[in-house]
Amino acid sequence: MTLRLLEAITTIAKYIQKTKDRASLLHHANMIERDSQAVVLEEWDRKKIEERYQAAVTSLRSNPIKN
């Protein structure tokens, strides 16, 4: 579930046009990543979550923004 949420944020980021919407998605990505590190015990799972998190952050920071 956590991986899919981060994948969804990455996909949605391509269509976000407002700074406040992007900030909201980044906030949620941060919460998902932080919470998952507290509850996910398997190292492989943590690595995959971190990869998806980084992809989401990159996507949120790299697409043009309109205010």
C-alpha positions as YAML, in Angstrom:
chain: A
units: angstrom
residues:
- id: 1
  name: MET
  ca: [0.00, 0.00, 0.00]
- id: 2
  name: THR
  ca: [2.77, 2.46, 0.92]
- id: 3
  name: LEU
  ca: [4.54, 1.89, -2.39]
- id: 4
  name: ARG
  ca: [1.34, 2.50, -4.34]
- id: 5
  name: LEU
  ca: [0.65, 5.75, -2.47]
- id: 6
  name: LEU
  ca: [4.11, 7.05, -3.35]
- id: 7
  name: GLU
  ca: [3.69, 5.90, -6.96]
- id: 8
  name: ALA
  ca: [0.37, 7.76, -7.11]
- id: 9
  name: ILE
  ca: [2.01, 10.95, -5.83]
- id: 10
  name: THR
  ca: [4.71, 10.60, -8.49]
- id: 11
  name: THR
  ca: [2.07, 10.26, -11.21]
- id: 12
  name: ILE
  ca: [-0.12, 13.08, -9.90]
- id: 13
  name: ALA
  ca: [2.89, 15.40, -9.64]
- id: 14
  name: LYS
  ca: [3.06, 15.53, -13.43]
- id: 15
  name: TYR
  ca: [-0.30, 17.29, -13.51]
- id: 16
  name: ILE
  ca: [-0.03, 19.62, -10.51]
- id: 17
  name: GLN
  ca: [0.10, 23.27, -11.51]
- id: 18
  name: LYS
  ca: [-0.15, 25.17, -8.24]
- id: 19
  name: THR
  ca: [2.56, 25.63, -5.65]
- id: 20
  name: LYS
  ca: [0.20, 24.94, -2.73]
- id: 21
  name: ASP
  ca: [-0.94, 21.65, -4.28]
- id: 22
  name: ARG
  ca: [2.66, 20.59, -4.84]
- id: 23
  name: ALA
  ca: [3.52, 21.50, -1.25]
- id: 24
  name: SER
  ca: [0.60, 19.44, 0.00]
- id: 25
  name: LEU
  ca: [1.68, 16.39, -1.98]
- id: 26
  name: LEU
  ca: [5.26, 16.79, -0.78]
- id: 27
  name: HIS
  ca: [3.99, 16.98, 2.80]
- id: 28
  name: HIS
  ca: [2.07, 13.73, 2.31]
- id: 29
  name: ALA
  ca: [5.06, 12.02, 0.68]
- id: 30
  name: ASN
  ca: [7.19, 13.04, 3.66]
- id: 31
  name: MET
  ca: [4.62, 11.69, 6.12]
- id: 32
  name: ILE
  ca: [4.33, 8.40, 4.25]
- id: 33
  name: GLU
  ca: [8.10, 7.94, 4.13]
- id: 34
  name: ARG
  ca: [8.62, 8.89, 7.77]
- id: 35
  name: ASP
  ca: [5.79, 6.70, 9.06]
- id: 36
  name: SER
  ca: [6.88, 3.73, 6.98]
- id: 37
  name: GLN
  ca: [10.39, 3.88, 8.42]
- id: 38
  name: ALA
  ca: [8.86, 3.55, 11.87]
- id: 39
  name: VAL
  ca: [6.73, 0.49, 11.09]
- id: 40
  name: VAL
  ca: [8.36, -1.37, 8.19]
- id: 41
  name: LEU
  ca: [10.86, -3.89, 9.52]
- id: 42
  name: GLU
  ca: [12.22, -5.53, 6.37]
- id: 43
  name: GLU
  ca: [15.28, -3.81, 4.90]
- id: 44
  name: TRP
  ca: [14.25, -4.68, 1.31]
- id: 45
  name: ASP
  ca: [10.85, -3.04, 1.87]
- id: 46
  name: ARG
  ca: [12.46, 0.05, 3.37]
- id: 47
  name: LYS
  ca: [14.76, 0.33, 0.37]
- id: 48
  name: LYS
  ca: [11.85, 0.12, -2.07]
- id: 49
  name: ILE
  ca: [9.90, 2.72, -0.11]
- id: 50
  name: GLU
  ca: [12.92, 5.05, -0.13]
- id: 51
  name: GLU
  ca: [13.27, 4.59, -3.91]
- id: 52
  name: ARG
  ca: [9.60, 5.44, -4.49]
- id: 53
  name: TYR
  ca: [9.84, 8.37, -2.09]
- id: 54
  name: GLN
  ca: [12.85, 9.79, -3.94]
- id: 55
  name: ALA
  ca: [11.01, 9.40, -7.26]
- id: 56
  name: ALA
  ca: [8.01, 11.27, -5.85]
- id: 57
  name: VAL
  ca: [10.16, 14.11, -4.49]
- id: 58
  name: THR
  ca: [12.08, 14.37, -7.77]
- id: 59
  name: SER
  ca: [8.85, 14.50, -9.74]
- id: 60
  name: LEU
  ca: [7.37, 17.14, -7.45]
- id: 61
  name: ARG
  ca: [10.47, 19.32, -7.73]
- id: 62
  name: SER
  ca: [11.14, 18.93, -11.43]
- id: 63
  name: ASN
  ca: [7.85, 19.76, -13.12]
- id: 64
  name: PRO
  ca: [7.01, 23.39, -13.97]
- id: 65
  name: ILE
  ca: [4.74, 25.24, -11.55]
- id: 66
  name: LYS
  ca: [2.13, 27.87, -12.24]
- id: 67
  name: ASN
  ca: [0.88, 30.03, -9.39]
...
